[in-house]
Amino acid sequence: MTSSDEILFPLLLLLPIGLFYLVFRRNWVDVELRTAFITGLLFGGVAILVTRVAYVPIEMYLGTDLRTFIAGPGNWWTTLLTSIGVIGFVEESLKSAGGLIAASQVSYLRRPALVFMAFAGCALAFSLLENIQYYLIFGAEIVLPRIIVSSSAHLFFACISSSVAAVAFSRSTRADSIVSVRILCGIVIAALAHGFFDFLVFHFDIQAASGVIVSLVVLFLFGIHEAWISVLRVDSPQEPGLMICSGCGAFSIERSRFCGFCGSRVLRKPRASAFKVGES
């Protein structure tokens, strides 16, 4: 790697977080959302450290690292179950735990959009540190093609669990057993998607620049957008009022903090001034 590449490589690693900021910055007029995202980044670092510790006894038992085992010539159903039951469940459980802790530190899980941002920060930090680890082991030639793929995949899986958790919290005034079951269901769905994706990529050795991966990345980005919009629909203030979207200009009389059409922050329209007419 040349000196110019050494300078460019860290910027490429941070590219997904920068792109996320550029896309969502118009929604961060709310300080709590930005704080939740940054806190999620911190807990994402903790999540991947715990993940690596949890993998040590498993990989010692297998005699190799998990990625190599999945890519090996073993039975497809064994590698698929390992991919879902170990990689998918462990990583999505720890990312979800980090996102929930980060959200609870900011607003005690009261706001759906804040839960989404905390999960997103956790997923992007997890992907960033994972790519750094891959770089130290395999080199830049392996990491560079997978930066966007890995980040969009981790963010998409986190969006599945975060949107389920956000909707669950919005429909309950307390953290009861039903909310816990719904959150667990979201984690299971995210783990299934994560495990199947890793199995598809590693077992069949699909290249990062292939048409299959490009199609999956497009699907991930679409899913991220749809998850965000679904969270915005339940992220409502207590009192209704006439709202104007700061992005597309649409009017809404619902109790919404964000536009259901474009996802931009909506602004409450000021009330018309009332004038008293004096008696003549």
Secondary structure, 3 states (H helix, E strand, C coil): CCHHHHHHHHHHHHHHHHHHHHHHHHHCCCHHHHHHHHHHHHHHHHHHHHHHHHHHHHHHHHCCCHHHHHHCCCCHHHHHHHHHHHHHHHHHHHHHHHHHHHHHHHHCCCCHHHHHHHHHHHHHHHHHHHHHHHHHHHCHHHHHHHHHHHHHHHHHHHHHHHHHHHHHHHCCCCCCHHHHHHHHHHHHHHHHHHHHHHHHHHHCCCCCCCHHHHHHHHHHHHHHHHHHHHHHHHCCCCCCCCEEECCCCCEECCCCCECCCCCCEEEECCCCCCCCCCCC
